[in-house]
Amino acid sequence: MSGSSKKHRLIIVSNRLPFTAKEENGKLEFGESAGGLVSGLSSFLKTVGTNTSNISEYLWIGWPGGTVSEENKEELKSVARSKFSSYPVFLSEEEMDQFYLGFCNKTIWPLFHYFPTYTAYQEDQWQQYKNVNQVFAQAIQEVVKPDDLVWIHDYHLLLLPNMIKTRAPGALIGFFLHIPFPSYEIFRLLPGEWRKDLLDGLMGSDVLGFHAYDYTQHFLQCIVRILGHDHNMGLILTADRVVRTETFPMGIDVDRFVTALENPASVQEIKDLKKSLPGVKIILSVDRQDYTKGILNRLEGFEILLETQPRYREKVVLLMIVVPSRIGVDQYDKTKKQIEELVGKINGKFGSISWTPVVYQYRQVPFHSLIALYHVSDVALVTPLRDGMNLVAKEYVACRVDNTGVLVLSEMAGAVKELGEAIIVNPNNRQEISAAMAEAVEMPAGEQQRRNRIMRDRIKRYNVIRWAGDFLSQLLAMREVQSKFYVKLLSEQLKQSVITDYSRSKRRLIFLDYDGTLVPFVRRPEMATPGADVSAVLTQLSKDSRNTVVLISGRDKATLQQWFGDLCMTLVAEHGIWIRKPKEDWKMFKEQTADWKSHILPILQLYGDRLPGSSVEEKDYSLVWHYRSADPEQSNVLARELLDHLTNFTANIDLQVLRGNKIIEVRAAGINKGSIGLHMLSSDNFDFVFSIGDDWTDEDLFKVLPESAVSIKVGIANTHARYTVQSIQEVHRLLKAFAGKA
Ligand code: GDG
C-alpha cells in the first residue's frame, strides 16, 4: 500500500467478528469463525504495522456470533480486545432474528441475487434492520478517532456509512459490497422509502467498492435515477459530498493455500482421499447451502451425464460438500430437502455396491481437508445461479500446484471476469453443465495446464493483499480529492467575519441568485415560489437604505415581477437581458433582437417531443429546454445530441448555447450576469460587495467581482467564487444573520 507516510488505525466493521463466542453453562467459549472475508482479510492484516503499510494497528467491530448475558459482557470485551483486536457489538436474539434471518437474508440477499420471488417485504424486519445498523453505529462511535479509516463490509450494514459520517465526520469511510449490486429494474422493486434510505446510507461512504464493473455501473445507475446525483467516471458529486465508486475484484492469498498443502495434516488427507477413491475422476462441488449457488442444477446436470453417457458410470464421482448455512430461513430449509432427495435419487438410480455416484456431505470441513479436496479433484464444478465473486473457484485454481485440473465456472459468478480460461457455462442450462463435465473429464493435461497457468498467474498477481491495499489506498487518496472540493468551504469563523464586515459597511451591493440558492429545485419551475421565510428576509434586506439588493435570475420578467415586484430591490431577468431598478420600469439592458428564435424554437420543440417529461420555455430573448423531470439517462444522451446540434447550427450566428442545471439555454451572445455585475458595481462606491449563487451562470458574475468581494457558491464544485457553502439552509442562515444586523 502506498500513499502518504502517515499511519492510520484501521477499523474493520462486518456483521460477524473473526471469532465466535458462545456461552456454555454460563461460561464463555471462544472458537474460530470461518469464511472468505475473515481468511482473506487475515492475510492482509498480517502486513499491518510493517514498514510498507499505512496502517499502524487495527480493530475489528462486529457481532461475536452468540447472545451473551450481562455478567459475561465485560469479560468478552476484554478477551476480544486482547486476543482478537476486536470490539463486540451485542445484539439480542430477537434483534438478530429479525435483522439477520429477516431483512438481510429474506429481503436483500434474494433480491440482490435476482430472486425477486423469494424476496419478503416486511416492515417490522426493515425497522429492525435500521435499528441494528444504529446499534453498530453506536458501537463504532464509542471507539472511533478522527484519523481512523473505517472499512465497512457487506449487505448487512448498508445504512451504516451515513450513520457514521454524521457521528464521526473526520473519519474516512469505505464500504465494500461482497454480493452483486443488482440492476435498477431489480433494485426498484424495493419500496420507495427503503431504496432511497439504502442508497443514502451507502452515500455516507467516501469510497464504495464492488467486485465487478457491472455492479458498480448498476449502483451508479440507481444513484442517478433514484437520488438524482450525476457522476463523472465513478466520482459522484452531491451538494455536500464527493464519493468515489470503484471496482475491486477480491482475490485470495494463493501462497497461504500452497504452503498449507505441505502441512502434515493436508498431506495425510490427500493420501487418504486418493486411496479411498481409486480409478475414478473426482468432480468437486463445495458451497454454502444456498439456493443462489445452483447446487440442484449441478446435480441435475450430473444426472443427465450419467443418463445420456453411460460410459461415465463407475468412472466419475461427484464429491459434494454442502456447508450448513442460514438454518431457519424457509427457502434454505427447502433447498436442503430438495438437494438430499435428488442425491438419493441419483445414487439409487445409478449406484452399485462398488460405486456411489454422489458422495454427499452436509457439514463444514476443516481447512486442511478442504484444500486436500481441491488438490485431488480433477474437476471443480462451480455453477452458481448468481454470485458476487466466488472464492471457491479461485481457491481450486490456487491448489492445483502442477496446473492440472479443470474449472467449470458459471457465467453468473463475478469470478468469471478473471477466470475466463475456465469452461464457462450458463448455470440454468443442465445440458450445458453436463456437456461441460464431459469436456472437463476428457480435457488433455497439456490443455489443462495451459489454461490454469494463465489463471494462476492472474490470481497470484491480484491477490487479497493487493485487493485490500488498493481499496485502502483509494480511501486515503480521497482526503486529497475532497480537499480540492472542500478547500473553499466557508468555515464558522469566516462566516462570522463576513457578518462583521457586513454590519460595519455603509454601502452594500448584494447579488442573489434565486433557483438553487434561495429555493430548492423542484420538478416544475413555476412551483418554486418563494416561501414566507425567503420573502421575509428579502423584505428586510431590501428595506435597509445601506443595501442595494439585486435579485439576478434566469427567469422571465413577468415571474420576477409577480413574486418580487413590490420589493425595493433591483430585479434582473433572463440572466441579464432585462433589468428593473426600484421604482422604475423594466428596461432592456442592451438592445436585443429575437429574430433568431423562430429558427431555434422548432429544434428545441423536436427534442421536447422526443423526450417525455422535458419542456421548452420561451422567454423574450432566450429559449430554454428543461429536462429535470425526464428520464435521467435518456436525457443525458439527448442533451449531448442537442448541444451538438445547436452548436453546429449557431456557428455563424451571434448566439450562445449553454448547458446548465438540467437545462440547455440559447440566448444572445455577450450578455450574462457578469455584464450586469459590472454595470451595478459602477453605479456607486460600494464598501461591501456580496454575491451568492449555485449555477454556471453565476460564475460569470464571480469572475468580474473585485478581489475584496465576498462571492459564495452553493454546493461543492470547482468555482471562481471565494467560498462555498453546502446547502440552501446555510444561505438562509447567512442572509438572516445579515438581516438581523440591519
Ligand atoms: C460471499 C459472496 C464472495 C466453504 N466451505 C468450507 C469453507 N469454505 C470457504 C471457502 C471460501 C468461503 O468459504 C466461501 O466464499 P464464496 O466466495 O465461495 O461464497 P460466500 O460465502 O457466498 O461469500 C461471494 C465472497 O462473499 C467474498 O467477497 O465471493 O460471492 O456470496 O473461502 O474456502 N471453508 C472451510 N470449510 C468448508 O467446508 N474451512
Boltz pocket constraint, residues with backbone or C-beta under 6 A from the ligand:
constraints:
  - pocket:
      binder: B
      contacts: [[A, 34], [A, 35], [A, 36], [A, 37], [A, 39], [A, 177], [A, 178], [A, 179], [A, 250], [A, 286], [A, 287], [A, 288], [A, 321], [A, 323], [A, 363], [A, 364], [A, 365], [A, 366], [A, 367], [A, 370], [A, 387], [A, 388], [A, 389], [A, 390], [A, 391], [A, 392], [A, 393], [A, 395]]
      max_distance: 6.0
